[in-house]
């Protein structure tokens, strides 16, 4: 048998010598690495910035990989499979081969093996070319020292093996098609049509998990694999199942010269065919259908940290109240906390010490595993555990693309067509629900029902808002047209409760309820009743407490005068029956009051790079704008060029621009000073933590404006990138009153 196969293989090698299939593979393998290299040489700055935990060579390998797997590799398979079969179709080679003492099995699979070898060589050549062009780029261009420059052979080998496996389904299908259809053109046309369909679907982010070309596309888009740690993704397992099925169909069709003879003429063949079909269909169904991860027996948040910074604690906070629910100590760059109380399924804020933060979805009996990576100003957080799909999607409001019906409402188009608007709004609503249902991870993990139900409600809020906007426009332009709700619109309007306290942490829902209260009490609003008063009139309970707490907190933040802030607190805080909420509001009021306009700014000691000490009193008589920043803070670095421009613009005015560094290590500050503007006063508090506490600095960048008399003018001045910065500062300096 082996000698038989070897003979068939040698015969095929002779026949394809001048076919050009290997040359085509060579050319197609080089296109994406060469194109990517050329683009990077022309742009010249992609690899100049610091980056977190990234290997340079693997980055150069993976970035153009989607181009290979999404187009050029399927194109190679379509052309070469058609060509290798056509050689024998054209010259009656199939019949001649069968006259030789060689089995049909050897004939069929020798050709398939050559096609597999060509694909393997193409993937291998792509890998070598990517590494070569990466080395060439590194030789002639600058690459930031933060990149790992080791050769990641295991990672690249892993990705390449998976790409090869994912290609087998298309290869087996296209080969079977080319053998069955004797005409060269038709196998090409069908192959190209399937490839174009995949390109079209992927451009609209439509993921057909059962589609053979999608397997290769998924592998190319996820070279590091999935999040569950499995060697193969479900798409690659599907490719193997499809390969077995297509090889069985193709070989038997060729062997018995037709569908009926191959699969139905003899009872044993029919039984075997049905058995293969049943097994492959069952396996495919199992792999295609998304799964949900089972709940854990405890509620745990744990993780690891990779950083050049010192992490002491991780904070878990309630998003709505910002109340700290857990303080998790970091030991040896690891942390773990088990919640004894039952957590409601919603988003929580995870603050990594004083550095970066992330919102994650979790609930009771979830195990959340976090990996924090922070070097310099570049931070990344990966989220694993029992909520992979939920935290991949984050807060889901549906599609964010163009809405035609929204455009029509905005432009007051045909507002008299009530039935049309109900139909279109509901249609877009259903599209978003469908997208939510089909949103799964590459591991084919879907979100649990609690997340899906929450997301469905938020999507409904989005479209009820759209409907309400339409009604307001229609009331102005076409008030005479009656509104008779359709059954679909009734379904939409009834899908959201107006007293769902679990959704109040989401701003979309909170504003929706506020608008509903205002619309339902127009007469009271016209008589001067405020939002706080409307909320205070609600029925006692958790919903009212949360609504009132959130609105009071928002209004306390909005006020600039102590008297106004105290008036709001004294009038409504007592209505809040939750003691914890009242304590938080009182603490916020007092914290804001000490930073209110006109209050004397608390002085503190700071120093420059030479050790000279400064206090705020040294700048008395001038406005002082303080930029609180750190070397690890990406947003701070993004604001810095704008801050420098403003300093240059106002350098002759009665204002001093100060940059106040808040790095934990003084050495990080001194290193960054070599690239900082020297005209800006560069300082660092002698006690960074005390300075942060004095001015309630819980996030940076933060801009504080001190008046010439040493009082606070604005403890949260607008960032320099904002268009309002110049107008506000001109008003402070009296520049907009000049002739």
N, C-alpha and C positions, 0 to 999 in steps of 0.2 A: 504493500500500500504506500509506504514512504517513498520507495523508488518510483512508483507510479506518479506520485505528486511531484517529486523532484524533476522528473522528465517533463511534466506539464509546465512546471515553473521555468525551466530552461528554454522551452519552446516559446513561452510568452515573452521572455527577456529578449529573445532574438527578434520577435515580431514588433516590439515597441521601441527598438533601438532608434529608429528615425521618426518616432511619433511626436517627439517634442514635449511629452508630458512632464519629464523631469526638469527640462529647461523652463517650462511654464511655472512649475512649482518654485524654482530658484528665483525667477523674476518677481512673482507675487509675494514671496517671503521677504524680499528686500524693500518693497515699496513703502510700507508703514514705518519701519525703523529709519529709512533714509529721509522720508518726508518729515518725521518728527525731529530728527537731528537737524535738518535744514531750518525748520521753524525756530528751534531753540537757538541756533547760531544767529539767525536774523534778529530775534527778539533779545536774546542775550542776557536776560535778567531773572529768569524763573528760578534758577538754582543759586542765586546770590543771597537770598534771605535765610535766616535761621528757621529751622523746621524741627518738629518734634519726632524723635524716634523713627526716622526714615532712612532706609538704605538707598543710596544714590543709584546703584546699578539696577536694583529691583524697580525703582521708580521709573527709570528709563525703559525697562522691559514692559511694565504693566500699562503705562499710559497709552501707547499705540496699539495695545493688544486687542482692544474692542474693534478696531478697524480691520484687523486680520480675521477675527472670529465672526464678525458681523457681516463681512462682505467678501474679502479676498480668498479665504479658505473655502467657504461654500462655493464660490465661483470656480475655484480650482477643481473641486470635487465634481461639479456639474459637467465641466468640460472634459476632464480626463476620464470619468466613468463612461460618458457618451462615446468618447473617442476610442477607448480600449475595446468596447463592445462593438463599435462600428467597424473596426478593422476586420473582424471576422464576419460581420453581417455583409460587408461589401464584397469580400473575396470568398464567400461561402466557407469561411474557416471553421465555423462551428461543425459543419458536416464532415469536413476533412479531418478535424481533430477526433471526432467520434469514430472514424474509421481506423484510427490508430489504437494500439493496445493500451489505451489510457481511459480511466473511468471518467464518467461525467462529473462526479464529485471533484476529482482532481482538476478537471478543466475549469469548472465554475469557480472553485475556491483559489486556484492559482492566480487567476485574474484579480480576484478580490484582494488577495494578499499583496499583489503588486500595487494596487491602489492604496492600500493601507500603508505600505512602505513609502509611497510618494508623499502621502499626507504627513507621515512621521518625519520624513526628511525636511519637508517644508516648515513644520513647527520647529524642528531642530535648527534649521538655518535661520529662521526668524530669531530664535534665542541667541544664536552666535552673533548675528548681525546687530541685535539690540545691545549686547555687551560690548561689541567692537565700537559702535557709534557712541556709546556711553563713555568708553575709555578715550575715544577721540575728542569728545566734547570736554572731558576733564583735562585733557592735555592742552587744549588751546583756549579754554574759557575758565572763568573762576567758578568754583563750587564752594558754597559756604562750609566752614569747618564743622558745623553741627551735623552734617550728613555722615552716616555710616558708610565708609568706603570699602568695606570687606565684600568679597564676592559671595553672594547669597545662592550658592548652587542648590542647596536643598529646597529653598523657597521657589526658585525658578523651575527646578525639576518637578516639584509638586504641581505647580500651575500648568506646566507644559503637558504632563501626563493627563491631567484632567481635561485639557483642551483636546488632546488626541482622542480620549474616550468619548467626549461629547460630540466629536465629529463622526463617530462610527455610524450613528443612526442615519444621518444624511447620506453617508457613503453607501451603506447597505441598500437604502431606498433607491438612490439614483442609479446604482449599479443594476439592481433588479429591474428597474424601469427601462434602462438602456438595453438589457438583454431581451426583455419581453417585447419591446417596440423596436422593430428592425430599422425604422427610419431615424436617421441621425438628428434631423431637425426637431421632431416631436419630443424626444427626450430632453433636448436642450430647452425647448419652449416651456415645458412643464417645470423643469428645474429652475429656470429663470423666473417664472411666474411665482413659484414658491418662495424664492429668495426675495423678490420684490415685495411680496406680501409681508414677509418678516420685517423688511426695512420700513414699510408703511406702518405696520402695527407698532413697532418700537418707537417711531417718531411721535406717535400719539400715546406712548406709554401704556399700550395694551399688551398685557402679558398672557399669552395663550400657553399654559403650562404643558399642554399635550403636544404642541407643535414641534416637529423635529428640529427646525432651524432655531427655535428658541433655546434649545439645550446648549448649542454652541455659543449663542449670544450671551446667555447667563454665565457660562464659564469664563468668557472673555471679560465680562463686567465685574467678576468676583474672583480675581486670581489668587487671593489669599484664602478662599473657601468661605464657608458659612460661619455661623456663630455658635453652633452646637458642638463643634469639634470633630465632626465626622469627616473621614477622608474624602468621600465623594458627596457632592450635593445631590438632592433628589433628581435634578435635571440630568445629571450624569448617569445615575442608576437607570433612569428612564431611557437614556440613549442605549444602554446595554440591552435592556429588554426589547426595545424596538429593533435593535440590530439582529438579535436572535430571530425575531418574527420575520423581518424582511429577508433575511438570508434563507429562512425556511421556505417562505413563499417564492422567492426568486429562483432558488435552486430547483424546487419541485416543479414549478411552472416550466423551467427550461428542460428538466429531465423528462417530463411526460408530455411536453409539447402542447400545453393548453391548460386552461383553468379547470375544466370539467375532468379531464383525465388525471390531473394532479391531485385534486381535492375531493372529488365526488364519485368517480367511476367505480372504484373498488371500495368495499366497506372498510377494510383496515386503513386505507388512506384517509377516508372521510373521518373515521374515529380519531386517527392521529392528528389530523388537521384541526378538528374541533377541540381536542385536548390542548394542542399548542395555542390555539386561539383563546381558550378559556384561561389557561395559565398566564399567558402574556397580558390578556385583558385585565385579569385580576390583579396582577402585579402592577400594571400601569395605573389602574384605578387607585390602588393603595398609595402609590407614589405621588400621583397627581393631587389627590384630595388633601387639603390642608389639615393640620393637626393643631390642637391646643395643648399647651404645656400644663401638666397637672400641678395642682396646688401643693405647697410644701406643708410639713406638719408644724412649722413655726413661722413667725414673721421676722425675717432677718435682713439686715443691710450689712454687707461686708465688702472688703475690697483691698486693693494694693495701690501703692503710690510709687511712681518712678519720677524723680525730680532732683534738681540741684538746690531745691528750697527745703526749709525745715517745716514740716507739718506737725502741729500739735494736736489739733482737734478737727473733727468733721461735725458739721451741724445739720440736723434734719429739722426743717421748719415747715409750718403750715403756711401755704401760699397766701391765704386770705388775711390771716392775722399777723403773719411773720413771727408768730410765737415759736420759740425753740422747743421742739418736742423731744429731742435727744442730742446730747453732746457726746460724741464718740472719740475716745482717746486714740491717737495714732502711736503705735509702738512698732519699731523696726519696719516702718513704712507699710504696716498692715493695720487694718481696723475691722471691728466686728461689733454689732449691736443686735440684741434680740428684744423686740418689743413685746411687752407683757400685755398691753392693752390692744384691743382690736382696732385696726386701722380701717377707715372708710376707703373704698376704692376710688382714688382720685390722684391728682398730681401733687407732689410734695417737692419742696426745694432742698437740694443738697448743696451746702456751702463747704468748699474745701478750704478750711482755715480762713485766711483773709484774702485768698487768691481768687479762684474762679468758682462758678456755681452752675448747677444744671437742674432742670425740673424733670422729675421722673414720675411715672405712673406706677402705683403699687397699692396693695390692699392687704387684708388679713391673709395669713398663710402664704405670703410671697417670700421668695428668697431672691434678693437683688444683689448682684455681684458687679462691682464697679472697678474699673481700672483707670486711675488718674495718671496722666503723663503731662508734666510741666517742666519745660526747659526754656529759660529766658522768658520771653513773652508768649511763647506758643504752648497752648494747652489743648489737650484732647481727653475726652472721657468716653470709654466704651461701657455699655450697659448690657450685662448678660443676666441669666437667671430665668425666672418663671414669667417674665414680662418682656420678652424679646421683641415681639411684634408690636406691642403697645408703645414701647419706647423708640421703636424705629419710626413709627408714624407720628409720634408726639400728639399735640392737640390737633384733632382732625375736624376741619370745618367744611370739607369737600373741596372741589376744584377751585383754584384761584385764577383760572384763565378767563378769557373774554366771555361775558354773558350778554347775549344778544338782547334778551328781554330787559336786562338791566340797562343796556344802552338805550333801548326804546323808551323806558320810563324816564331816564335822565333827560332825554330830548323831547319829551311830551308827545310821543308819536302815537297817533290813533288811540287816544286814551278812552274813547267811547266804546272800544271793543272789549268789554268786560270778560266775556267768555274766552276770548283769545288769550288775554293775560293770565287768567286762571289756568288755562291749559298749558301755556309755556312755562309758567312758574313751577307748576307741578311736575312738568317734564324734566326740567333742570334738577329739581329736588330728587326725583327718582334716579337720575344719572349719578348724582352724588352718592346716593345710598348704594347704588351698584358698585361704584368705585370703592367705597368703604368695605363692602363685602369681599371684593377681590384684592384688597390690599393685604398681602402676606409677605413674609420674609423669604429670602432665597432658600431657606431651609424648609419652606412650605409650612411655616408656623403662622397661624392666624391669631388674632386677638380674642380674648375671652369675652363673654356676653356682657359683663359689666362695663368694659371699655366701649364695646360696640353700641350698647344702649345709650351710654352717655354721649357718644359721638353722633348718634342718630338724632338725639334731642337738640344738640348744638347745630346740626345741619338744618333741622326744622326751624330753629330760631332764625337762622340766616335767611331762609325763604319766607318766613312770616314777616320779617323786617322788610323784605322786598315787596311783599304784598301790601303791607301798611304804607310803604312809600308810594306805591301805585294809587292807593285809595286817597291819600292826601293830595296827589297831583290831580286825580280825577275830580275831587271835590272842588278844586279851584277852576278847572277848565271845562268839565262836563258834569256838573252837579245834578243835572236832570236825569241822567242815565241810571236806572235802578241796578242794584247788585243782588243777584240771586246766586247763592253759593252752590257750586257743583258738589257732588259727593266726594270727589278727590280733594277739593279745597277744604271741605269739612274735615276730612281725614288729617290733612296737614295742620289745620288750625287746632285740632284737638290732640295733637301728638305731643304737645308741650304743656306741662303744668306751670301755673303762675306762682306756685309756692314750693318749688323744688330747691330746698336749702343746699343739697349736694352740688348743685350747679353754680351757686353764688360765687365761688372762687374764680369762675371764668368771667372775664370782663364782658364778653359778648352777651351772656345771659343777664348779668347784673344791669347793664345798660338797657337791655330789652325790657326788664321789669320796671326800671325807672321810667322809661318811655310809656309803658303800659299804664302805670299809675298816673302820669301826667295826662295822657289821652283820655283816661277814664274819669278824670276830675278836672276837666277844662274850666268849669265854672269856679271851682276853688282856686285854681291857678290864676285865673283872671282877677280874683279878689286878693291876690298877693300871697297865697299859701305857698310855702317852699317845699322842695323835695323832702327835706328832713321831717317836716310836719306831716306830709302825706305818709311817709314810712312809719312815723310814730303812731299814726292812727290804725295801723294794721293790727290784726288779731295777735294776741300774745303768743309767743312760742319761739322756737329756734330760728325759724325763717325771719321773723321780724328782728330778732337780736342780731343776726348776721347782716341783714340789710342795713340796719341802723348803724352798726359798728363800722361797716365799710364806708358808708356815706359820711359819717362823722369824721372818720380818719382822713378821708379825701379832702373834706372841707377844712380841717385843721391844717393840712399841708398847704392849702391854697391861700390861707390868710397870711398877711405880712405883719399885722399889728397884734400885739399881745391882747388888747381889749377885745378885738373881734374874735380871736381864738378862744379866750376865756368865756365870752358870751355864748358861743356855740356849745362849748363843753358843759357849762352850767345849765343851759337850757335843755339839753338832750341826753347827756351821759346818764342821768338818773333814770331815764326811761329804759336803758339797757339793763336787763335783769341778770345778765351773766356777769358775775363778779370779776372773772378773769379778763373779759373784754373791757370792762370799766377800768381796771388797773392798767391795761395796755394803753388805753386812750389817755389816761391821766399822765402816764410816763411820757407818751408822745407829746402831749401838750407842754409839759414842763421842759422837755428837751428842745422843742421848737422855740419856746419862749425865751430861753437863754441865748438863742441865736436870732432873735427877731431884730428887725430894723430899729436902730436907735439905742440898742443895748450895747454897753461897752464891751468891746472884744477882749476876751481873756488873753492876756499876754503869755508868751512862752519863749523859751530860749532856742535858738537855732544857730547853725554855724555854716560857713562856706568851706570850700575844699582845703583852705589854708588854716582852718581852725578858728578863724575870727568869728566872734559871737555877735548875734543880732537879736533884737527884740522888735516888736511892732512899734514901740516908741521911737525907734530910729527912723521910721518913715512918716512920723506924724506931720501933718500939714499937707500930705498928698494922699490921693486914693492909692490903695494897695490891692492889686488883683493877685490872688494866690492860686496857683495850679498845683493841686496835690496829685502826685503821680508815683509810679514805681517802674523799675526796669522790666519787670515781668508782665506789665499791663499793656496788652495789645491796643485797646481803645485809647490809652494815654499816648502811645506812640503815634497813633493815627491823628490825634488832635494837635500834636506838637508843631508841625509845620504851620498850621493856621495860627497857633499862639504866637509864633515868631513873627508872622506877617502882621498881626495886630500890634505887637510891640513896636515894630518898625513904623507902622502908621501913626501910633500915638506917642512916639518917643519924646516929642517936644511938649507934650501936654502934662498936666499935673497928676501924673499917675506912674506908679512903679509896677512893673511886671515881675512877679516872683515865681520861681518853680520850686516847690517844696517836696523833696524826695521822701518816700515812705518805705524804701527797701528795708528788709530785715538786716541785711549785711551792708555796711558802709562801703565795702569793696566793690559791690555791684554798682552803687551810685557813682563812685570815682571812675569806674571803667566807662560808664555811659557818658560822663561829663566830657570825655575827649571828643565826643561827636555833638555836644549840645551847644546852643548859641550862648556866647559869652556876654552879650549885652543884657540878657535876662539875668536877674539876680538868682543865682543857683544856691539854694540853701537846703539844710537837712535838720530836722528837730533833734535836739539832744536826747529827747525821749519820744520816739516815734509813736508808741502806744498811747502815751499821755496826750499827745497832740491830736491823735485820732479820736480819743474819747472826748476831749474838750469841744471839738467841733462836729461830733456825731458823724464822723466819716466812716460809713459802712460800705462804700463802693467808690471806686475811682475810675476815671478822673473826676475831680470835684473842684469847682471854682468858687472861691470866697472873695467877695469884694468888701474891703474895709474903707470906711469914709475917712476924710482928712482929720476929723476930730477924734479918731480912734474908736469909733463905734461901728457896729456891723451895719452895712448897707444892704447886702444880699448874701446870705449864707449858702445859696445854691444858684450862683449866677450862670447864665446860659453859656454853653460851650462856644468856643471861637468859630467853629465850623458853621454854626447857625447864622442865618441871614439877619436875625434880630440883634446879634451881638453889637454891631456898630451903632444901630439906632439907640439901643439901651445905654451904651457907654457914652455916646454923644450927649444924651439927655443928662446923664450924671455930671459930665464935664462942662455942660453948658455950651457945647459946640453948635447945637442945632438952633440956638437963639442968636447966633452971630449973623450980621448982615451979609 
